[in-house]
Amino acid sequence: MGKKKHKKARHEDYAAGYAPGGWGAGYGMPGSGPAGHGFDAGLLHAMPGLLKSRQYDQFLLGAAIGAAAAYVLSDEELRGKLLKTGMKLYAGMVGGVEEFKEQMADLKAEVEAEQHGGA
């Protein structure tokens, strides 16, 4: 076969492969899926199944948390505000626990005073 004939034959084989139903037609390729809509039709038909999956829900939640964490960690001003708020909450919680301990100690002292005073 001459060079031109060989080149023409390769081109025809290549073009035939990408024709609807040819070797190039697969998932996401032109000519695949319902009515030849390609990748969009396959993806859209698969969506209801993906959304019902618990693993997909967990993936979306993880992706959202990861995106939020990346945003917070990249914004220095927001990170500082969150740390200050966290420290205030922690201090308030520790103060509440200390107050609770004092109240318990007062109640214990009152119970002991009643037991020793009444006997």
DSSP file (Angstrom, degrees, kcal/mol; ACC not computed):
  #  RESIDUE AA STRUCTURE BP1 BP2  ACC     N-H-->O    O-->H-N    N-H-->O    O-->H-N    TCO  KAPPA ALPHA  PHI   PSI    X-CA   Y-CA   Z-CA
    1    1 A M              0   0    0      0, 0.0     2,-0.0     0, 0.0     0, 0.0   0.000 360.0 360.0 360.0 135.6    0.0    0.0    0.0
    2    2 A G     >  -     0   0    0      1,-0.1     4,-2.6     4,-0.0     5,-0.2  -0.244 360.0-102.5 -73.4 168.3    1.3    3.4   -0.9
    3    3 A K  H  > S+     0   0    0      1,-0.2     4,-2.5     2,-0.2     5,-0.2   0.909 120.8  47.1 -59.1 -44.9    1.7    6.2    1.7
    4    4 A K  H  > S+     0   0    0      2,-0.2     4,-2.3     1,-0.2    -1,-0.2   0.906 113.6  47.1 -67.6 -40.9   -1.5    8.0    0.6
    5    5 A K  H  > S+     0   0    0      2,-0.2     4,-2.3     1,-0.2    -1,-0.2   0.911 113.4  49.0 -66.1 -41.6   -3.6    4.9    0.5
    6    6 A H  H  X S+     0   0    0     -4,-2.6     4,-2.1     2,-0.2    -2,-0.2   0.917 112.6  47.4 -64.2 -44.1   -2.3    3.8    3.9
    7    7 A K  H  X S+     0   0    0     -4,-2.5     4,-2.0    -5,-0.2    -2,-0.2   0.897 112.4  49.7 -64.2 -41.1   -2.9    7.2    5.5
    8    8 A K  H  X S+     0   0    0     -4,-2.3     4,-2.2     2,-0.2    -2,-0.2   0.891 109.5  51.6 -65.6 -40.1   -6.4    7.3    4.0
    9    9 A A  H  X S+     0   0    0     -4,-2.3     4,-2.3     2,-0.2    -2,-0.2   0.904 109.0  50.3 -64.7 -42.0   -7.2    3.8    5.3
   10   10 A R  H  X S+     0   0    0     -4,-2.1     4,-2.4     1,-0.2    -1,-0.2   0.913 110.4  50.3 -62.7 -41.8   -6.1    4.8    8.8
   11   11 A H  H  X S+     0   0    0     -4,-2.0     4,-2.6     1,-0.2    -2,-0.2   0.905 110.4  49.0 -63.4 -42.7   -8.3    7.9    8.7
   12   12 A E  H  X S+     0   0    0     -4,-2.2     4,-2.3     2,-0.2    -1,-0.2   0.894 111.5  49.4 -65.2 -40.3  -11.4    5.9    7.6
   13   13 A D  H  X S+     0   0    0     -4,-2.3     4,-1.7     2,-0.2    -2,-0.2   0.916 112.2  48.6 -63.5 -42.6  -10.9    3.3   10.3
   14   14 A Y  H  X S+     0   0    0     -4,-2.4     4,-1.2     1,-0.2    -2,-0.2   0.930 112.5  47.3 -63.0 -46.4  -10.5    6.1   12.9
   15   15 A A  H  < S+     0   0    0     -4,-2.6     4,-0.4     1,-0.2     3,-0.3   0.882 110.8  52.2 -64.2 -38.9  -13.7    7.9   11.7
   16   16 A A  H >< S+     0   0    0     -4,-2.3     3,-0.8     1,-0.2    -1,-0.2   0.842 103.7  58.8 -66.8 -32.1  -15.6    4.6   11.6
   17   17 A G  H 3< S+     0   0    0     -4,-1.7     7,-3.3     1,-0.2     8,-0.5   0.844 107.2  45.7 -66.1 -33.6  -14.6    3.9   15.2
   18   18 A Y  T 3< S+     0   0    0     -4,-1.2    -1,-0.2    -3,-0.3    -2,-0.2   0.404  87.9 109.3 -92.5   3.1  -16.2    7.2   16.5
   19   19 A A  S X  S-     0   0    0     -3,-0.8     3,-3.1    -4,-0.4     6,-0.3  -0.430  93.0 -73.3 -70.3 155.2  -19.4    6.7   14.5
   20   20 A P  T 3  S+     0   0    0      0, 0.0    -1,-0.2     0, 0.0    11,-0.1  -0.281 126.6  14.6 -52.9 126.1  -22.5    5.8   16.7
   21   21 A G  T 3  S+     0   0    0      1,-0.2    -3,-0.1    -3,-0.1    -2,-0.1   0.390 102.2 126.1  87.5  -2.6  -22.0    2.3   17.8
   22   22 A G  S X  S-     0   0    0     -3,-3.1     3,-1.4    -7,-0.1    -1,-0.2  -0.076  82.8 -84.8 -77.9-176.1  -18.4    2.2   16.8
   23   23 A W  T 3  S+     0   0    0      1,-0.3    -5,-0.2    -3,-0.1    -6,-0.1   0.720 127.7  57.0 -66.1 -19.6  -15.5    1.3   19.1
   24   24 A G  T 3  S+     0   0    0     -7,-3.3     2,-0.9    -5,-0.2    -1,-0.3   0.627  81.9  98.0 -84.5 -13.7  -15.3    4.8   20.4
   25   25 A A    <   +     0   0    0     -3,-1.4     2,-0.2    -8,-0.5     6,-0.1  -0.662  52.2 121.3 -81.6 109.3  -18.9    4.8   21.6
   26   26 A G    >   -     0   0    0     -2,-0.9     3,-2.3     4,-0.1     2,-0.2  -0.708  69.8 -30.6-144.4-164.4  -18.9    4.1   25.3
   27   27 A Y  T 3  S+     0   0    0      1,-0.3    12,-0.1    -2,-0.2    -1,-0.0  -0.416 132.9   7.1 -61.4 123.4  -19.9    5.6   28.6
   28   28 A G  T 3  S+     0   0    0      1,-0.3    11,-0.5    -2,-0.2    -1,-0.3   0.468 104.4 117.6  85.1   1.9  -19.7    9.4   28.1
   29   29 A M  S X  S-     0   0    0     -3,-2.3     3,-1.9     9,-0.2    -1,-0.3  -0.693  77.9 -88.9 -99.9 155.0  -18.9    9.2   24.4
   30   30 A P  T 3  S+     0   0    0      0, 0.0     7,-0.1     0, 0.0     3,-0.1  -0.367 115.7  30.2 -58.5 136.7  -21.1   10.7   21.7
   31   31 A G  T 3  S+     0   0    0      5,-0.5     2,-0.2     1,-0.4     5,-0.2   0.384  98.3 107.5  94.0  -3.4  -23.6    8.1   20.6
   32   32 A S    <   +     0   0    0     -3,-1.9     6,-2.0     4,-0.2    -1,-0.4  -0.655  61.3  24.4-102.5 163.2  -23.9    6.4   23.9
   33   33 A G  S >  S-     0   0    0     -2,-0.2     3,-1.5     3,-0.2     2,-0.2  -0.086 109.2 -20.5  78.2 179.4  -26.7    6.5   26.3
   34   34 A P  G >  S-     0   0    0      0, 0.0     3,-1.4     0, 0.0     7,-0.1  -0.407 132.1 -10.9 -65.8 128.9  -30.4    7.2   25.6
   35   35 A A  G 3  S-     0   0    0      1,-0.3    -2,-0.1    -2,-0.2    -3,-0.1   0.725 120.0 -72.0  55.8  25.9  -30.9    9.0   22.3
   36   36 A G  G <  S+     0   0    0     -3,-1.5    -5,-0.5    -5,-0.2    -1,-0.3   0.800  89.9 140.5  68.2  30.5  -27.2    9.7   22.0
   37   37 A H    X   -     0   0    0     -3,-1.4     3,-0.7     1,-0.2     4,-0.3   0.574  42.5-161.3 -84.7  -8.0  -27.0   12.3   24.7
   38   38 A G  T 3>  -     0   0    0     -6,-2.0     4,-1.6     1,-0.2     3,-0.4  -0.352  55.7  -2.0  74.0-141.7  -23.7   11.0   26.0
   39   39 A F  H 3> S+     0   0    0    -11,-0.5     4,-2.7     1,-0.2     5,-0.3   0.855 127.5  58.2 -60.1 -41.6  -22.2   11.7   29.4
   40   40 A D  H <> S+     0   0    0     -3,-0.7     4,-2.7     1,-0.2     5,-0.2   0.902 105.7  49.2 -58.8 -43.3  -25.0   14.0   30.6
   41   41 A A  H  > S+     0   0    0     -3,-0.4     4,-1.9    -4,-0.3    -1,-0.2   0.914 113.3  46.6 -64.8 -42.0  -27.7   11.3   30.1
   42   42 A G  H  X S+     0   0    0     -4,-1.6     4,-1.3     2,-0.2    -2,-0.2   0.909 115.2  45.9 -67.0 -41.5  -25.7    8.7   32.0
   43   43 A L  H  X S+     0   0    0     -4,-2.7     4,-1.2     2,-0.2    -2,-0.2   0.919 113.4  48.3 -67.2 -44.5  -24.8   11.0   34.8
   44   44 A L  H  < S+     0   0    0     -4,-2.7    -1,-0.2    -5,-0.3    -2,-0.2   0.851 111.0  50.8 -67.8 -33.5  -28.4   12.4   35.2
   45   45 A H  H  < S+     0   0    0     -4,-1.9     4,-0.3    -5,-0.2    -1,-0.2   0.788 111.2  49.4 -73.1 -25.7  -29.9    8.9   35.2
   46   46 A A  H  X S+     0   0    0     -4,-1.3     4,-1.8     1,-0.2     3,-0.4   0.682  90.1  83.9 -84.6 -18.9  -27.4    7.8   37.9
   47   47 A M  H  X S+     0   0    0     -4,-1.2     4,-2.6     1,-0.2     5,-0.2   0.889  84.6  53.4 -56.1 -48.1  -28.1   10.8   40.2
   48   48 A P  H  > S+     0   0    0      0, 0.0     4,-1.0     0, 0.0    -1,-0.2   0.887 111.0  48.4 -58.1 -36.8  -31.2    9.4   42.0
   49   49 A G  H  4 S+     0   0    0     -3,-0.4     4,-0.4    -4,-0.3    -2,-0.2   0.881 111.9  48.9 -68.1 -37.9  -29.3    6.3   42.9
   50   50 A L  H >< S+     0   0    0     -4,-1.8     3,-1.0     1,-0.2     6,-0.2   0.893 108.2  53.3 -68.6 -39.1  -26.4    8.2   44.2
   51   51 A L  H 3< S+     0   0    0     -4,-2.6    -1,-0.2     1,-0.3    -2,-0.2   0.734 104.8  55.5 -71.1 -21.3  -28.5   10.5   46.3
   52   52 A K  T 3< S+     0   0    0     -4,-1.0     2,-0.3    -5,-0.2    -1,-0.3   0.590  86.8 102.6 -84.4 -10.5  -30.2    7.6   48.1
   53   53 A S    <>  -     0   0    0     -3,-1.0     4,-1.8    -4,-0.4     5,-0.1  -0.562  64.1-149.9 -80.0 132.3  -26.8    6.2   49.2
   54   54 A R  H  > S+     0   0    0     -2,-0.3     4,-2.3     1,-0.2     5,-0.2   0.859  99.8  56.3 -66.4 -35.5  -25.8    6.7   52.8
   55   55 A Q  H  > S+     0   0    0      1,-0.2     4,-2.3     2,-0.2    -1,-0.2   0.887 105.9  50.4 -64.1 -38.1  -22.1    6.6   51.7
   56   56 A Y  H  > S+     0   0    0     -6,-0.2     4,-2.6     2,-0.2    -1,-0.2   0.893 109.0  51.6 -67.1 -39.2  -22.8    9.5   49.3
   57   57 A D  H  X S+     0   0    0     -4,-1.8     4,-2.4     2,-0.2    -2,-0.2   0.922 111.1  47.8 -61.0 -43.6  -24.5   11.5   52.1
   58   58 A Q  H  X S+     0   0    0     -4,-2.3     4,-2.6     2,-0.2    -2,-0.2   0.884 110.6  52.2 -65.0 -38.0  -21.5   10.9   54.3
   59   59 A F  H  X S+     0   0    0     -4,-2.3     4,-2.7     2,-0.2    -2,-0.2   0.935 110.1  47.7 -62.8 -46.0  -19.2   11.9   51.5
   60   60 A L  H  X S+     0   0    0     -4,-2.6     4,-2.4     2,-0.2    -2,-0.2   0.907 112.5  49.2 -62.6 -41.6  -21.1   15.2   50.9
   61   61 A L  H  X S+     0   0    0     -4,-2.4     4,-2.6     2,-0.2     5,-0.2   0.929 112.8  47.6 -62.8 -45.0  -21.1   15.9   54.6
   62   62 A G  H  X S+     0   0    0     -4,-2.6     4,-2.6     1,-0.2    -2,-0.2   0.892 111.6  50.3 -62.6 -40.1  -17.3   15.3   54.8
   63   63 A A  H  X S+     0   0    0     -4,-2.7     4,-2.5     2,-0.2    -1,-0.2   0.900 111.5  48.4 -65.3 -40.2  -16.7   17.4   51.7
   64   64 A A  H  X S+     0   0    0     -4,-2.4     4,-2.4     2,-0.2    -2,-0.2   0.920 113.4  46.5 -66.1 -43.3  -18.7   20.3   53.2
   65   65 A I  H  X S+     0   0    0     -4,-2.6     4,-2.6     2,-0.2    -2,-0.2   0.914 113.4  49.7 -64.8 -42.3  -16.9   20.0   56.6
   66   66 A G  H  X S+     0   0    0     -4,-2.6     4,-2.5     2,-0.2    -2,-0.2   0.900 110.9  49.0 -63.2 -41.3  -13.6   19.9   54.8
   67   67 A A  H  X S+     0   0    0     -4,-2.5     4,-2.2     2,-0.2    -1,-0.2   0.911 112.5  48.2 -65.0 -41.6  -14.4   22.9   52.7
   68   68 A A  H  X S+     0   0    0     -4,-2.4     4,-2.6     2,-0.2    -2,-0.2   0.916 112.3  48.9 -64.8 -42.3  -15.5   24.9   55.7
   69   69 A A  H  X S+     0   0    0     -4,-2.6     4,-2.8     1,-0.2     5,-0.2   0.912 111.1  49.9 -63.9 -42.2  -12.3   23.9   57.6
   70   70 A A  H  X S+     0   0    0     -4,-2.5     4,-1.5     2,-0.2    -1,-0.2   0.902 112.1  48.3 -62.8 -40.2  -10.1   24.9   54.7
   71   71 A Y  H  X S+     0   0    0     -4,-2.2     4,-1.2     2,-0.2    -2,-0.2   0.934 113.9  45.7 -65.5 -45.7  -11.9   28.2   54.4
   72   72 A V  H  < S+     0   0    0     -4,-2.6     3,-0.4     1,-0.2     7,-0.3   0.918 113.5  49.0 -64.7 -43.4  -11.6   28.9   58.2
   73   73 A L  H  < S+     0   0    0     -4,-2.8    -1,-0.2     1,-0.2    -2,-0.2   0.769 111.7  49.7 -70.0 -23.9   -7.9   27.9   58.3
   74   74 A S  H  < S+     0   0    0     -4,-1.5     2,-0.8    -5,-0.2    -1,-0.2   0.699  97.7  73.4 -87.1 -18.7   -7.1   30.1   55.3
   75   75 A D     X  -     0   0    0     -4,-1.2     4,-2.5    -3,-0.4     5,-0.2  -0.837  63.1-168.8-100.8 105.8   -8.7   33.2   56.6
   76   76 A E  H  > S+     0   0    0     -2,-0.8     4,-2.1     1,-0.2    -1,-0.2   0.873  84.4  50.3 -63.8 -40.2   -6.6   34.6   59.4
   77   77 A E  H  > S+     0   0    0      2,-0.2     4,-2.1     1,-0.2    -1,-0.2   0.929 113.4  45.0 -65.1 -45.7   -9.1   37.1   60.7
   78   78 A L  H  > S+     0   0    0      1,-0.2     4,-2.5     2,-0.2    -2,-0.2   0.898 111.2  53.9 -64.9 -40.6  -11.9   34.6   60.9
   79   79 A R  H  X S+     0   0    0     -4,-2.5     4,-2.2    -7,-0.3    -1,-0.2   0.897 108.8  49.6 -60.8 -41.0   -9.6   32.1   62.5
   80   80 A G  H  X S+     0   0    0     -4,-2.1     4,-2.4     2,-0.2    -1,-0.2   0.908 110.6  49.3 -64.5 -42.9   -8.7   34.6   65.2
   81   81 A K  H  X S+     0   0    0     -4,-2.1     4,-2.5     1,-0.2    -2,-0.2   0.915 111.5  49.3 -62.6 -42.3  -12.3   35.4   65.9
   82   82 A L  H  X S+     0   0    0     -4,-2.5     4,-2.6     1,-0.2    -1,-0.2   0.893 110.6  50.0 -65.7 -38.9  -13.2   31.7   66.2
   83   83 A L  H  X S+     0   0    0     -4,-2.2     4,-2.4     2,-0.2    -1,-0.2   0.914 111.2  48.9 -65.5 -41.9  -10.3   31.1   68.6
   84   84 A K  H  X S+     0   0    0     -4,-2.4     4,-2.2     2,-0.2    -2,-0.2   0.926 112.8  47.6 -61.9 -44.3  -11.4   34.1   70.8
   85   85 A T  H  X S+     0   0    0     -4,-2.5     4,-2.5     1,-0.2    -2,-0.2   0.908 111.7  51.0 -62.9 -41.7  -14.9   32.8   70.8
   86   86 A G  H  X S+     0   0    0     -4,-2.6     4,-2.4     1,-0.2    -1,-0.2   0.897 109.7  49.5 -62.3 -41.2  -13.7   29.3   71.7
   87   87 A M  H  X S+     0   0    0     -4,-2.4     4,-2.6     2,-0.2    -1,-0.2   0.888 110.6  50.4 -66.5 -38.5  -11.6   30.6   74.6
   88   88 A K  H  X S+     0   0    0     -4,-2.2     4,-2.6     2,-0.2    -2,-0.2   0.922 111.6  48.0 -64.7 -43.2  -14.6   32.6   75.9
   89   89 A L  H  X S+     0   0    0     -4,-2.5     4,-2.4     2,-0.2    -2,-0.2   0.914 112.7  48.8 -62.4 -42.1  -16.8   29.6   75.8
   90   90 A Y  H  X S+     0   0    0     -4,-2.4     4,-2.7     2,-0.2     5,-0.2   0.922 111.9  48.4 -64.0 -44.1  -14.1   27.4   77.5
   91   91 A A  H  X S+     0   0    0     -4,-2.6     4,-2.5     1,-0.2    -2,-0.2   0.903 112.3  49.5 -63.5 -40.7  -13.6   30.0   80.2
   92   92 A G  H  X S+     0   0    0     -4,-2.6     4,-2.1     2,-0.2    -1,-0.2   0.891 112.0  48.2 -64.4 -39.0  -17.4   30.2   80.7
   93   93 A M  H  X S+     0   0    0     -4,-2.4     4,-2.3     2,-0.2    -2,-0.2   0.917 112.0  48.3 -68.2 -43.1  -17.7   26.5   80.9
   94   94 A V  H  X S+     0   0    0     -4,-2.7     4,-2.4     1,-0.2    -2,-0.2   0.909 111.7  50.5 -63.1 -41.5  -14.8   26.2   83.4
   95   95 A G  H  X S+     0   0    0     -4,-2.5     4,-2.4    -5,-0.2    -1,-0.2   0.893 109.8  51.1 -62.7 -39.5  -16.4   29.0   85.5
   96   96 A G  H  X S+     0   0    0     -4,-2.1     4,-2.3     2,-0.2    -2,-0.2   0.892 109.7  49.4 -64.3 -40.1  -19.7   27.1   85.5
   97   97 A V  H  X S+     0   0    0     -4,-2.3     4,-2.3     2,-0.2    -2,-0.2   0.908 111.2  49.4 -66.0 -41.5  -18.0   23.9   86.6
   98   98 A E  H  X S+     0   0    0     -4,-2.4     4,-2.2     2,-0.2    -2,-0.2   0.911 110.9  50.0 -63.8 -42.2  -16.3   25.7   89.4
   99   99 A E  H  X S+     0   0    0     -4,-2.4     4,-2.3     1,-0.2    -1,-0.2   0.908 110.0  51.1 -61.7 -41.5  -19.5   27.3   90.5
  100  100 A F  H  X S+     0   0    0     -4,-2.3     4,-2.3     1,-0.2    -2,-0.2   0.899 108.6  51.5 -62.8 -40.8  -21.2   23.9   90.5
  101  101 A K  H  X S+     0   0    0     -4,-2.3     4,-2.4     1,-0.2    -1,-0.2   0.908 109.3  50.4 -62.6 -41.6  -18.4   22.5   92.6
  102  102 A E  H  X S+     0   0    0     -4,-2.2     4,-2.5     2,-0.2    -2,-0.2   0.914 109.9  50.0 -62.5 -43.2  -18.9   25.3   95.1
  103  103 A Q  H  X S+     0   0    0     -4,-2.3     4,-2.6     2,-0.2    -1,-0.2   0.899 110.8  49.7 -62.7 -40.4  -22.7   24.7   95.3
  104  104 A M  H  X S+     0   0    0     -4,-2.3     4,-2.4     2,-0.2    -1,-0.2   0.906 110.6  49.6 -64.6 -40.7  -22.1   21.0   95.9
  105  105 A A  H  X S+     0   0    0     -4,-2.4     4,-2.3     2,-0.2    -2,-0.2   0.907 111.4  49.7 -64.3 -40.6  -19.6   21.8   98.7
  106  106 A D  H  X S+     0   0    0     -4,-2.5     4,-2.3     2,-0.2    -2,-0.2   0.923 112.0  47.7 -63.3 -44.4  -22.1   24.2  100.3
  107  107 A L  H  X S+     0   0    0     -4,-2.6     4,-2.4     1,-0.2    -2,-0.2   0.898 111.4  50.7 -63.3 -40.4  -24.9   21.5  100.1
  108  108 A K  H  X S+     0   0    0     -4,-2.4     4,-2.3     1,-0.2    -1,-0.2   0.909 110.4  49.3 -64.0 -41.3  -22.6   18.9  101.5
  109  109 A A  H  X S+     0   0    0     -4,-2.3     4,-2.3     2,-0.2    -2,-0.2   0.892 111.0  50.0 -65.7 -38.9  -21.7   21.2  104.4
  110  110 A E  H  X S+     0   0    0     -4,-2.3     4,-2.3     2,-0.2    -2,-0.2   0.902 110.5  49.4 -65.6 -41.1  -25.4   22.0  105.1
  111  111 A V  H  X S+     0   0    0     -4,-2.4     4,-2.2     2,-0.2    -2,-0.2   0.924 113.0  47.2 -64.2 -43.5  -26.2   18.3  105.1
  112  112 A E  H  X S+     0   0    0     -4,-2.3     4,-2.5     1,-0.2     5,-0.3   0.884 110.8  52.1 -66.0 -38.0  -23.4   17.6  107.6
  113  113 A A  H  X S+     0   0    0     -4,-2.3     4,-2.6     2,-0.2     5,-0.2   0.905 110.6  47.7 -65.3 -40.1  -24.4   20.5  109.8
  114  114 A E  H  X S+     0   0    0     -4,-2.3     4,-2.2     2,-0.2    -2,-0.2   0.900 112.7  49.4 -65.8 -40.1  -28.0   19.2  109.9
  115  115 A Q  H  X S+     0   0    0     -4,-2.2     4,-0.7     1,-0.2    -2,-0.2   0.915 119.2  36.5 -68.1 -41.3  -26.8   15.7  110.7
  116  116 A H  H  < S+     0   0    0     -4,-2.5    -2,-0.2     2,-0.2    -1,-0.2   0.831 119.4  48.3 -80.8 -32.0  -24.4   16.8  113.5
  117  117 A G  H  < S+     0   0    0     -4,-2.6    -2,-0.2    -5,-0.3    -3,-0.2   0.843 112.0  48.7 -76.8 -32.7  -26.7   19.6  114.8
  118  118 A G  H  <        0   0    0     -4,-2.2    -1,-0.2    -5,-0.2    -2,-0.2   0.649 360.0 360.0 -81.6 -16.3  -29.8   17.4  115.0
  119  119 A A     <        0   0    0     -4,-0.7    -1,-0.2    -5,-0.2    -2,-0.1   0.463 360.0 360.0 -89.2 360.0  -28.2   14.5  116.8
